[in-house]
Amino acid sequence: MSTTLAPPPVRPSAPSAPGRRTRVLALPEARWALASTLAFLLALPLDLTGAPAWLYGPLYVIAYAAGGWEPALEGLRALREKTLDVDLLMIVAALGAAAIGQVLDGALLIVIFATSGALEALATARTADSVRGLLDLAPTTATRLSADGTVEETVPTDQLAVGDVVLVRPGERIGADGRVLEGESDADQATITGEPLPVPKVPGDEVFAGTLNGTGALRVRVERDPADSVIARIVTLVEEASETKAPTQLFIEKVEQRYAVGVVAATLAVFAVPLAFGSDLTSALLRAMTFMIVASPCAVVLATMPPLLSAIANAGRHGVLVKSAVAMERLGEIDAAAIDKTGTLTEGTPEVTEVRPLPGSGLDEDALLALAAAAEHPSEHPLGRAVVTAARARGLSLAPAEDFAAVPGQGVSATVEGCKVTVGRAGEYADETSGTMILVERDGTPVGTLTLTDRLRDDAPAAIAALTAVTGTSPVLLTGDNPAAAAQVAADTGITDVRAGLLPEGKVDAVRTLQSEGRKVLFVGDGVNDAPALAAAHSGVAMGRAGSDLALETADAVVVRDELTAIPAVVRLSRAARRLVAQNLVIAGACIAVLVVWDLAGNLPLPLGVAGHEGSTVLVGLNGLRLLRESAWRKAATGA
């Protein structure tokens, strides 16, 4: 007969960090892009339906002005530095299109550029928000003890010095990196090491700033200056990796300087040479304007963007949020993968995987599990909650527990049906296992053991096999967890290269070592401790459901539904987009070449030049939209 028990006590939690998320419209780039886009969308139907020009003309002016002034300023700054970029060329091309009556085409080009700039500004701001918010994990104050330990003083954590002794009460966040002098407890240090379970802490053990203390009180000697703590180093690593990461740009941006200079120089020549040989001013100007229009990179820009944007939209429909066209392009370049364990390949929560009664105990598996769950029912520890969950999953009834007590770092005890039951460390009964083993005793006599492990995601083996096929080499497992747990997960998924016990900087070093060998590394992770590696990698993918804010903002893409098999699929989709980009560039380049030669060698009528230029733009745009089809994702998902 089951009995309703009182709810378990609630562990006090540290105050949540204040929100620092930049609002989209707080960015001037976003406000100008929005104004430009709205004006364009209002003008477009009026223009296409033949409304009077005085109705839509002012709207186009707003679209040009709102979206074009910032690229124009950037272009002028580049000119002052004796360089020329596509920003200025785009503005000139847009104004040139407007001058010959192609106002809509010029406005569309302005809107594309303004929106792209706004998205880049937003991504930068959000990453900065998360880096600043990470500092809120560490408490702002700590309880410092006097030399004799009798006087307590609350001080700002940034005033702590190496050698100070601080008191960490139950449920508090630890204020500095240090070593335990007195007391026993457990610490949730998933933010630092990624370990799925709280780690027992006894005198001599290392603790980290920002990690959450369990139910025991600790006296900790500070061993690192607060500015050098692991949590502070994570912030530094993310910032440095974001700044030093070589900027990957779309094709047109890579060649923009030479292309822009070439078009401007050629336009001036097309104007000046005929004029020098006696051509009239109007004819020379018209030829030069025609040349600039047909040579402008509108088709090249659209050759690049539609395939990548279509791939982004298709991936989004299937649970992968890719943050930008640049991020989508980068995903297709990777040729090596590194992956986190806890919360990425595994669920990140413990579950009972083995129930083993000891000979002579008189208990079967269900009876042993019910006994342990009854004692653990009031516990707030993750292991205790996992035992109770396992018992309920089997439909077992739990006897009421009395005289419950939790001993930090040791386990729990309670009186169940008149017997004293303890559940805690396995001690001599522990075997070589990748999980956590706990011992159940009744009236001081061992009666059985329970093994708990972090459950592997169902699709992890298939995802690792697919990533191996995509990159040509098996992924590297990078984890802060212990070597035994890492080795078991590697064996279950087919990974051969395992690097365990890594702090955040260790993961960054591993990624950079791979990249120093000429590899373009994809890193997949979920936690705060993964953020530096996500930033340092060529491409970073974060798990969406349990991912930390910092990981989600630092990554180039987010797997919203935590489906690991979507990662190799989006890599293949990116490669398909890159192939379409190459096709489109050939088409656009050929059309531009034909029109330019016609204008230079013959007499290309302006309307025909505009029609040919816009026709090629539409053609490459439609070609790029092929990746919106459902079949494109199915092909990427199956590797067909």
C-alpha positions as CSV (number, residue, x, y, z in Angstrom):
1,M,0.0,0.0,0.0
2,S,1.5,3.3,-1.1
3,T,1.7,6.2,1.3
4,T,1.7,9.9,0.4
5,L,4.9,11.4,1.8
6,A,5.8,15.0,2.5
7,P,7.6,16.8,-0.3
8,P,11.4,16.9,0.0
9,P,13.1,20.0,1.3
10,V,14.1,22.5,-1.2
11,R,17.7,23.5,-1.5
12,P,18.3,27.3,-1.4
13,S,19.5,28.5,-4.7
14,A,21.7,31.4,-5.6
15,P,19.9,34.4,-7.0
16,S,19.5,34.3,-10.7
17,A,21.6,36.6,-12.9
18,P,20.0,39.8,-14.0
19,G,18.9,39.8,-17.6
20,R,21.3,41.6,-19.9
21,R,19.9,40.6,-23.3
22,T,20.2,43.3,-25.9
23,R,16.9,44.1,-27.5
24,V,16.9,43.9,-31.3
25,L,15.6,47.4,-31.8
26,A,18.1,48.8,-29.3
27,L,20.6,48.4,-32.1
28,P,20.7,51.3,-34.6
29,E,21.6,48.9,-37.4
30,A,18.4,47.0,-36.7
31,R,16.2,50.1,-36.6
32,W,17.5,51.5,-39.9
33,A,17.2,48.1,-41.5
34,L,13.6,47.7,-40.3
35,A,12.7,51.2,-41.5
36,S,14.2,50.5,-44.9
37,T,12.4,47.1,-45.2
38,L,9.0,48.4,-44.2
39,A,9.3,51.3,-46.6
40,F,10.3,48.9,-49.4
41,L,7.4,46.5,-48.6
42,L,4.9,49.4,-48.6
43,A,6.2,50.7,-51.9
44,L,6.5,47.4,-53.7
45,P,2.8,46.6,-54.2
46,L,2.0,50.2,-55.2
47,D,4.8,50.1,-57.8
48,L,3.8,46.7,-59.2
49,T,0.1,47.6,-59.5
50,G,0.8,50.8,-61.5
51,A,-0.1,53.3,-58.8
52,P,1.0,57.0,-59.3
53,A,4.8,57.5,-58.7
54,W,4.0,60.2,-56.1
55,L,2.5,57.5,-53.9
56,Y,5.4,55.1,-53.9
57,G,8.3,57.4,-54.8
58,P,8.7,58.9,-51.3
59,L,8.6,55.3,-49.8
60,Y,11.5,54.3,-52.1
61,V,13.4,57.4,-51.0
62,I,13.0,56.3,-47.4
63,A,14.1,52.8,-48.2
64,Y,17.2,54.1,-49.9
65,A,18.0,56.6,-47.2
66,A,17.4,54.4,-44.2
67,G,19.2,51.4,-45.5
68,G,21.9,53.1,-47.5
69,W,23.4,55.8,-45.4
70,E,25.4,53.5,-43.1
71,P,27.0,51.4,-46.0
72,A,27.7,54.7,-47.7
73,L,29.5,56.0,-44.6
74,E,31.5,52.7,-44.4
75,G,32.4,53.1,-48.1
76,L,33.5,56.7,-47.5
77,R,35.6,55.6,-44.5
78,A,37.2,53.0,-46.7
79,L,37.9,55.7,-49.3
80,R,39.6,57.9,-46.7
81,E,41.8,54.9,-45.9
82,K,42.6,54.6,-49.7
83,T,40.5,51.4,-50.1
84,L,37.3,50.7,-52.0
85,D,34.7,48.1,-50.9
86,V,31.5,46.6,-52.2
87,D,29.5,48.7,-49.7
88,L,30.2,51.8,-51.7
89,L,29.9,50.0,-55.0
90,M,26.4,48.7,-53.9
91,I,25.3,52.2,-53.1
92,V,26.6,53.6,-56.4
93,A,25.0,50.7,-58.3
94,A,21.7,51.2,-56.5
95,L,21.7,54.9,-57.3
96,G,22.7,54.2,-60.8
97,A,19.8,51.8,-61.1
98,A,17.5,54.4,-59.8
99,A,18.9,57.0,-62.2
100,I,17.9,54.9,-65.2
101,G,14.5,54.0,-63.8
102,Q,15.2,50.7,-62.1
103,V,14.3,52.1,-58.7
104,L,12.8,48.8,-57.4
105,D,16.1,46.8,-58.1
106,G,18.2,49.4,-56.4
107,A,15.9,49.4,-53.3
108,L,16.0,45.6,-53.1
109,L,19.8,45.7,-53.1
110,I,19.8,48.3,-50.3
111,V,17.4,46.3,-48.2
112,I,19.5,43.1,-48.5
113,F,22.6,44.9,-47.4
114,A,20.9,46.7,-44.5
115,T,19.3,43.5,-43.2
116,S,22.7,41.6,-43.4
117,G,24.4,44.3,-41.4
118,A,21.7,44.3,-38.8
119,L,21.9,40.5,-38.3
120,E,25.7,40.7,-37.9
121,A,25.3,43.5,-35.3
122,L,22.7,41.5,-33.4
123,A,24.8,38.4,-33.3
124,T,27.8,40.4,-32.0
125,A,25.7,42.1,-29.3
126,R,24.1,38.8,-28.1
127,T,27.4,37.1,-27.7
128,A,28.7,40.0,-25.7
129,D,25.6,39.8,-23.5
130,S,26.2,36.2,-22.7
131,V,29.9,36.7,-22.0
132,R,29.0,39.5,-19.5
133,G,26.2,37.4,-18.0
134,L,28.6,34.5,-17.4
135,L,30.3,36.7,-14.7
136,D,27.1,36.6,-12.8
137,L,27.6,32.9,-12.1
138,A,30.2,33.9,-9.5
139,P,28.9,35.5,-6.4
140,T,29.7,39.1,-5.7
141,T,30.4,38.6,-2.0
142,A,32.0,35.9,0.2
143,T,32.3,35.2,3.9
144,R,36.0,35.6,4.8
145,L,37.3,34.2,8.1
146,S,39.9,35.7,10.4
147,A,43.2,33.9,10.9
148,D,41.9,32.1,14.0
149,G,38.6,31.3,12.3
150,T,36.4,33.1,15.0
151,V,35.5,36.3,13.1
152,E,33.4,36.3,9.9
153,E,33.5,39.2,7.5
154,T,31.4,39.6,4.3
155,V,33.6,41.0,1.6
156,P,33.4,41.5,-2.2
157,T,34.9,38.5,-3.9
158,D,37.2,40.7,-6.0
159,Q,38.9,41.7,-2.7
160,L,39.8,38.1,-1.9
161,A,43.5,37.3,-2.0
162,V,45.4,34.0,-2.3
163,G,45.6,32.5,1.2
164,D,42.3,33.9,2.5
165,V,40.0,31.3,4.1
166,V,36.3,31.6,3.2
167,L,33.2,29.9,4.7
168,V,30.8,28.4,2.1
169,R,27.4,27.6,3.6
170,P,25.0,25.0,2.2
171,G,23.3,26.1,-1.0
172,E,25.8,29.0,-1.6
173,R,27.9,29.4,-4.7
174,I,31.6,29.1,-4.1
175,G,33.3,32.6,-4.3
176,A,36.8,31.7,-5.4
177,D,39.0,28.9,-6.8
178,G,40.6,27.1,-3.9
179,R,41.0,23.9,-1.8
180,V,38.8,22.5,1.0
181,L,40.4,22.8,4.4
182,E,37.5,21.6,6.6
183,G,34.0,20.1,6.0
184,E,32.4,17.6,3.6
185,S,29.8,18.4,1.0
186,D,29.2,17.9,-2.7
187,A,29.5,20.6,-5.4
188,D,27.6,20.9,-8.7
189,Q,30.4,21.9,-11.0
190,A,28.7,21.1,-14.3
191,T,29.4,24.7,-15.5
192,I,33.1,24.2,-15.2
193,T,33.8,20.5,-16.0
194,G,30.5,19.3,-17.5
195,E,30.2,16.4,-14.9
196,P,26.6,15.4,-14.8
197,L,26.5,14.7,-11.0
198,P,27.5,16.7,-7.9
199,V,31.1,15.8,-6.9
200,P,31.9,14.9,-3.3
201,K,34.2,17.4,-1.7
202,V,36.4,16.5,1.3
203,P,39.5,18.3,2.8
204,G,42.2,18.5,0.1
205,D,39.8,18.6,-2.8
206,E,39.8,21.5,-5.3
207,V,36.7,23.7,-5.8
208,F,35.9,26.3,-8.4
209,A,34.3,29.8,-8.2
210,G,30.7,29.9,-9.4
211,T,30.0,26.2,-8.6
212,L,27.1,25.4,-6.3
213,N,27.8,23.9,-2.8
214,G,25.6,21.1,-1.6
215,T,24.3,20.4,1.9
216,G,27.5,20.7,3.9
217,A,29.5,23.7,5.1
218,L,33.0,24.1,3.7
219,R,36.1,26.1,4.7
220,V,38.0,26.9,1.6
221,R,41.5,28.4,1.2
222,V,41.7,30.7,-1.8
223,E,44.4,29.5,-4.2
224,R,43.8,31.8,-7.2
225,D,43.2,35.5,-7.5
226,P,39.6,36.1,-8.5
227,A,40.7,37.6,-11.8
228,D,42.5,34.3,-12.6
229,S,39.6,31.9,-11.6
230,V,38.5,29.3,-14.0
231,I,35.2,31.1,-14.6
232,A,37.1,34.3,-15.4
233,R,39.3,32.4,-17.8
234,I,36.3,31.1,-19.6
235,V,35.2,34.7,-20.2
236,T,38.6,35.6,-21.5
237,L,38.9,32.5,-23.7
238,V,35.5,33.2,-25.3
239,E,36.4,36.9,-25.9
240,E,39.8,36.1,-27.3
241,A,38.5,33.3,-29.5
242,S,35.8,35.5,-30.9
243,E,38.3,38.3,-31.7
244,T,41.0,36.2,-33.2
245,K,38.8,33.8,-35.1
246,A,39.7,34.4,-38.8
247,P,36.7,36.1,-40.4
248,T,35.1,33.9,-43.0
249,Q,33.2,36.0,-45.6
250,L,31.0,35.2,-48.4
251,F,32.6,35.0,-51.9
252,I,31.7,38.5,-53.0
253,E,33.2,39.9,-49.8
254,K,36.5,38.1,-50.4
255,V,37.0,39.6,-53.8
256,E,35.2,42.9,-53.1
257,Q,38.2,45.2,-53.1
258,R,39.6,44.0,-56.4
259,Y,36.1,43.8,-58.0
260,A,35.0,47.2,-56.8
261,V,38.2,48.9,-58.0
262,G,38.0,47.1,-61.3
263,V,34.4,48.1,-62.0
264,V,35.0,51.7,-61.0
265,A,38.2,51.9,-63.1
266,A,36.5,50.3,-66.1
267,T,33.5,52.5,-65.8
268,L,35.7,55.6,-65.9
269,A,37.5,54.2,-68.9
270,V,34.3,53.4,-70.7
271,F,33.3,57.0,-70.2
272,A,36.6,58.8,-70.8
273,V,38.0,56.9,-73.8
274,P,35.0,57.5,-76.2
275,L,34.9,61.1,-75.0
276,A,38.5,61.5,-75.8
277,F,38.0,60.2,-79.3
278,G,35.2,62.6,-80.1
279,S,32.0,60.9,-78.8
280,D,29.4,63.3,-77.4
281,L,28.9,63.6,-73.6
282,T,25.4,62.0,-73.5
283,S,26.4,59.0,-75.6
284,A,29.6,58.4,-73.5
285,L,27.7,58.8,-70.2
286,L,24.9,56.4,-71.3
287,R,27.4,53.8,-72.4
288,A,29.3,54.1,-69.1
289,M,26.1,53.9,-67.1
290,T,25.0,50.9,-69.0
291,F,28.4,49.3,-68.3
292,M,28.2,50.0,-64.6
293,I,24.7,48.5,-64.4
294,V,25.6,45.3,-66.3
295,A,28.9,44.9,-64.4
296,S,27.4,45.6,-60.9
297,P,27.5,42.6,-58.6
298,C,23.8,42.3,-58.0
299,A,23.6,38.9,-59.6
300,V,26.8,37.8,-57.8
301,V,25.3,38.9,-54.4
302,L,22.1,37.0,-55.2
303,A,24.1,34.0,-56.5
304,T,25.5,33.7,-53.0
305,M,22.7,34.5,-50.7
306,P,19.6,32.6,-51.9
307,P,21.2,29.1,-51.7
308,L,22.5,29.8,-48.2
309,L,19.3,31.5,-47.0
310,S,17.3,28.6,-48.4
311,A,19.5,26.1,-46.6
312,I,19.0,28.1,-43.4
313,A,15.2,28.1,-43.8
314,N,15.2,24.3,-44.6
315,A,17.4,23.5,-41.6
316,G,15.2,25.7,-39.4
317,R,12.1,23.7,-40.4
318,H,13.9,20.5,-39.2
319,G,15.1,21.8,-35.9
320,V,18.5,23.4,-36.6
321,L,18.9,27.1,-36.2
322,V,21.8,28.4,-38.2
323,K,22.5,32.0,-37.3
324,S,23.7,33.5,-40.6
325,A,24.7,32.9,-44.2
326,V,28.3,33.0,-43.1
327,A,27.7,30.4,-40.4
328,M,25.9,28.1,-43.0
329,E,28.9,28.5,-45.4
330,R,31.4,27.6,-42.7
331,L,29.5,24.4,-41.7
332,G,30.2,23.0,-45.2
333,E,33.9,23.5,-44.9
334,I,34.5,21.3,-41.8
335,D,36.7,18.2,-42.1
336,A,37.0,17.2,-38.5
337,A,34.7,17.1,-35.5
338,A,35.1,17.3,-31.7
339,I,32.2,16.6,-29.4
340,D,31.4,17.0,-25.7
341,K,30.0,14.1,-23.7
342,T,27.6,15.2,-20.9
343,G,24.5,16.8,-22.2
344,T,25.6,16.3,-25.8
345,L,26.1,12.6,-26.4
346,T,24.3,11.8,-23.2
347,E,21.1,13.2,-21.6
348,G,23.0,14.8,-18.7
349,T,20.9,13.2,-16.0
350,P,21.5,10.0,-14.1
351,E,19.4,6.9,-14.3
352,V,19.5,3.5,-12.6
353,T,20.9,1.0,-15.0
354,E,21.6,-1.9,-12.7
355,V,20.0,-3.2,-9.5
356,R,22.0,-6.0,-7.8
357,P,20.9,-7.6,-4.5
358,L,23.7,-9.2,-2.5
359,P,23.6,-13.0,-1.8
360,G,21.8,-13.7,1.5
361,S,19.9,-10.4,1.6
362,G,16.6,-12.1,0.9
363,L,15.7,-9.3,-1.5
364,D,14.9,-9.4,-5.2
365,E,15.6,-6.4,-7.5
366,D,12.2,-4.8,-7.0
367,A,12.4,-5.1,-3.2
368,L,15.9,-3.7,-3.1
369,L,15.0,-0.7,-5.3
370,A,11.9,0.0,-3.3
371,L,13.9,0.0,-0.1
372,A,16.5,2.4,-1.4
373,A,13.8,4.6,-3.0
374,A,11.9,4.8,0.3
375,A,15.0,6.1,2.1
376,E,15.9,8.4,-0.7
377,H,12.4,9.9,-1.2
378,P,13.0,13.0,1.0
379,S,16.4,13.6,-0.6
380,E,17.1,16.5,-3.0
381,H,20.3,14.9,-4.4
382,P,20.2,14.0,-8.1
383,L,21.2,10.4,-7.4
384,G,18.3,10.1,-4.9
385,R,15.8,11.6,-7.3
386,A,17.0,9.1,-9.9
387,V,16.5,6.1,-7.6
388,V,13.0,7.3,-6.7
389,T,12.2,7.8,-10.4
390,A,13.4,4.3,-11.2
391,A,11.2,2.8,-8.5
392,R,8.2,4.7,-9.8
393,A,8.9,3.6,-13.4
394,R,8.5,0.0,-12.1
395,G,5.3,0.9,-10.3
396,L,6.7,0.1,-6.9
397,S,5.1,1.2,-3.7
398,L,7.3,3.2,-1.3
399,A,7.1,2.7,2.4
400,P,7.1,5.9,4.6
401,A,10.5,7.0,5.8
402,E,11.2,8.5,9.2
403,D,14.2,10.1,10.9
404,F,15.7,11.1,7.5
405,A,19.2,12.4,7.6
406,A,21.7,13.4,4.8
407,V,25.4,13.3,5.5
408,P,27.3,15.5,3.0
409,G,29.5,13.5,0.8
410,Q,28.4,10.2,2.3
411,G,24.7,9.5,1.6
412,V,21.4,9.4,3.4
413,S,19.8,7.3,6.2
414,A,16.2,6.8,7.3
415,T,14.0,4.4,9.2
416,V,11.9,2.4,6.8
417,E,9.4,-0.1,8.3
418,G,11.3,-0.2,11.6
419,C,14.7,-0.8,9.9
420,K,17.5,1.7,9.6
421,V,18.4,2.0,5.9
422,T,21.4,3.8,4.6
423,V,22.2,4.5,1.0
424,G,25.6,5.9,0.2
425,R,29.1,5.2,-1.1
426,A,29.7,1.7,-2.4
427,G,33.2,1.5,-0.9
428,E,34.7,-2.0,-1.2
429,Y,31.6,-3.1,-3.2
430,A,32.5,-0.7,-6.0
431,D,33.7,-2.4,-9.2
432,E,35.3,-1.1,-12.4
433,T,32.3,0.6,-13.8
434,S,31.7,3.8,-15.8
435,G,28.7,4.6,-13.7
436,T,28.2,5.6,-10.1
437,M,27.6,2.7,-7.7
438,I,25.8,3.2,-4.4
439,L,25.5,0.7,-1.5
440,V,22.2,-0.1,0.3
441,E,22.5,-1.2,3.9
442,R,19.7,-2.4,6.3
443,D,20.4,-2.3,10.0
444,G,24.1,-2.0,9.2
445,T,24.2,-5.1,6.8
446,P,24.9,-4.5,3.1
447,V,21.9,-5.9,1.1
448,G,22.7,-4.7,-2.5
449,T,24.1,-2.1,-4.8
450,L,22.6,0.2,-7.4
451,T,24.5,1.5,-10.5
452,L,23.6,4.8,-12.0
453,T,24.8,6.2,-15.3
454,D,24.3,9.2,-17.5
455,R,22.0,7.8,-20.3
456,L,23.4,7.8,-23.8
457,R,21.1,9.6,-26.4
458,D,19.4,7.1,-28.6
459,D,20.7,8.6,-31.8
460,A,24.3,9.2,-30.6
461,P,25.9,6.1,-32.4
462,A,24.2,6.9,-35.7
463,A,25.2,10.6,-35.4
464,I,28.8,9.7,-34.7
465,A,28.8,7.3,-37.7
466,A,27.4,10.0,-40.0
467,L,29.9,12.6,-38.8
468,T,32.7,10.1,-39.5
469,A,31.3,9.6,-43.0
470,V,31.0,13.4,-43.6
471,T,34.4,14.4,-42.3
472,G,36.4,11.2,-43.2
473,T,37.6,10.7,-39.7
474,S,36.1,9.7,-36.3
475,P,35.2,12.6,-34.0
476,V,37.3,13.4,-31.0
477,L,35.5,13.1,-27.6
478,L,36.4,16.1,-25.3
479,T,35.0,16.0,-21.8
480,G,35.6,17.2,-18.3
481,D,34.2,13.9,-16.9
482,N,36.3,11.1,-15.6
483,P,38.2,8.8,-18.0
484,A,36.1,5.7,-17.2
485,A,32.8,7.4,-18.0
486,A,34.3,8.9,-21.2
487,A,35.7,5.5,-22.3
488,Q,32.3,3.8,-21.9
489,V,30.5,6.5,-24.0
490,A,33.3,6.3,-26.6
491,A,32.9,2.5,-26.8
492,D,29.1,2.8,-27.1
493,T,29.3,5.3,-30.0
494,G,32.4,4.1,-31.9
495,I,34.7,7.0,-31.0
496,T,38.4,6.0,-30.8
497,D,40.0,9.3,-29.7
498,V,39.0,10.2,-26.1
499,R,40.4,13.1,-24.0
500,A,38.9,13.2,-20.5
501,G,39.2,15.3,-17.4
502,L,39.5,18.6,-19.4
503,L,38.8,22.0,-18.1
504,P,37.5,24.6,-20.6
505,E,41.0,25.7,-21.6
506,G,41.9,22.1,-22.3
507,K,39.0,21.7,-24.8
508,V,40.2,24.9,-26.5
509,D,43.7,23.6,-26.7
510,A,42.5,20.4,-28.2
511,V,40.5,22.2,-30.8
512,R,43.4,24.6,-31.7
513,T,45.8,21.6,-31.9
514,L,43.5,20.0,-34.5
515,Q,43.3,23.3,-36.4
516,S,47.0,23.8,-36.3
517,E,47.2,20.5,-38.3
518,G,45.2,22.2,-41.0
519,R,41.8,20.8,-40.0
520,K,38.6,22.9,-40.0
521,V,37.0,21.7,-36.8
522,L,33.3,21.4,-35.9
523,F,32.8,21.4,-32.1
524,V,29.5,20.3,-30.6
525,G,28.7,21.1,-26.9
526,D,26.0,22.4,-24.6
527,G,27.5,23.9,-21.4
528,V,29.2,27.1,-20.2
529,N,32.4,25.1,-20.1
530,D,32.0,24.3,-23.8
531,A,31.6,28.0,-24.9
532,P,35.3,28.7,-25.3
533,A,35.7,25.7,-27.6
534,L,32.6,26.6,-29.5
535,A,34.1,30.1,-30.1
536,A,37.5,28.8,-31.1
537,A,36.3,26.1,-33.5
538,H,35.8,26.7,-37.2
539,S,32.1,26.0,-36.6
540,G,30.3,25.5,-33.3
541,V,27.0,23.8,-32.8
542,A,25.1,23.9,-29.4
543,M,22.4,21.6,-28.1
544,G,19.3,23.7,-27.7
545,R,17.1,22.2,-24.9
546,A,19.6,22.2,-22.0
547,G,22.3,24.4,-23.5
548,S,23.5,27.3,-21.4
549,D,22.8,30.9,-22.6
550,L,26.5,31.4,-23.3
551,A,26.8,28.2,-25.4
552,L,23.7,29.1,-27.4
553,E,24.9,32.6,-28.2
554,T,28.5,31.6,-28.9
555,A,27.6,28.7,-31.3
556,D,27.1,29.2,-35.0
557,A,24.1,26.9,-35.0
558,V,21.7,25.4,-32.4
559,V,20.1,22.0,-32.6
560,V,16.8,23.0,-31.1
561,R,15.4,19.5,-30.5
562,D,18.7,18.0,-29.5
563,E,18.6,15.6,-32.4
564,L,22.3,14.7,-33.0
565,T,21.6,13.2,-36.4
566,A,20.6,16.6,-37.6
567,I,24.2,17.8,-37.3
568,P,25.7,15.8,-40.1
569,A,22.5,16.5,-42.1
570,V,23.0,20.3,-41.9
571,V,26.7,19.9,-42.8
572,R,25.6,18.1,-46.0
573,L,23.0,20.7,-46.7
574,S,25.6,23.4,-46.3
575,R,27.8,21.6,-48.9
576,A,24.8,21.4,-51.2
577,A,24.4,25.2,-50.8
578,R,28.0,25.8,-51.5
579,R,27.7,23.8,-54.8
580,L,24.7,25.9,-55.8
581,V,26.7,29.0,-55.0
582,A,29.4,27.9,-57.3
583,Q,26.9,27.1,-60.1
584,N,25.3,30.5,-59.6
585,L,28.6,32.4,-59.7
586,V,29.4,30.7,-63.0
587,I,26.0,31.7,-64.4
588,A,26.2,35.3,-63.0
589,G,29.8,35.6,-64.2
590,A,29.0,34.4,-67.7
591,C,26.0,36.8,-68.0
592,I,28.1,39.7,-66.8
593,A,30.9,38.8,-69.2
594,V,28.6,38.6,-72.2
595,L,26.8,41.9,-71.4
596,V,30.1,43.7,-70.7
597,V,31.7,42.5,-73.9
598,W,28.6,43.5,-75.8
599,D,28.6,46.9,-74.3
600,L,32.3,47.4,-75.0
601,A,32.5,45.8,-78.4
602,G,29.2,46.8,-79.8
603,N,26.3,49.0,-78.8
604,L,24.3,47.4,-76.1
605,P,20.9,49.2,-75.7
606,L,20.3,50.2,-72.1
607,P,16.9,48.5,-71.8
608,L,18.4,45.3,-73.1
609,G,21.4,45.6,-70.8
610,V,19.1,46.1,-67.8
611,A,16.9,43.1,-68.9
612,G,19.9,40.8,-69.3
613,H,21.3,41.9,-65.9
614,E,18.0,41.5,-64.1
615,G,17.3,38.2,-65.9
616,S,20.5,36.7,-64.7
617,T,19.7,38.0,-61.2
618,V,16.3,36.3,-61.3
619,L,17.8,33.1,-62.7
620,V,20.4,32.6,-60.0
621,G,17.9,33.6,-57.4
622,L,15.5,30.9,-58.5
623,N,18.3,28.3,-58.7
624,G,19.2,29.1,-55.1
625,L,15.7,28.5,-53.9
626,R,15.9,24.8,-54.9
627,L,17.2,24.1,-51.4
628,L,13.9,25.1,-49.9
629,R,12.4,21.7,-51.1
630,E,11.8,19.0,-48.6
631,S,13.7,16.6,-50.8
632,A,16.9,18.6,-50.2
633,W,16.7,17.9,-46.5
634,R,15.9,14.2,-47.0
635,K,18.9,13.9,-49.3
636,A,21.1,15.6,-46.7
637,A,19.8,13.5,-43.9
638,T,20.3,10.2,-45.7
639,G,23.6,11.1,-47.4
640,A,22.2,10.1,-50.7
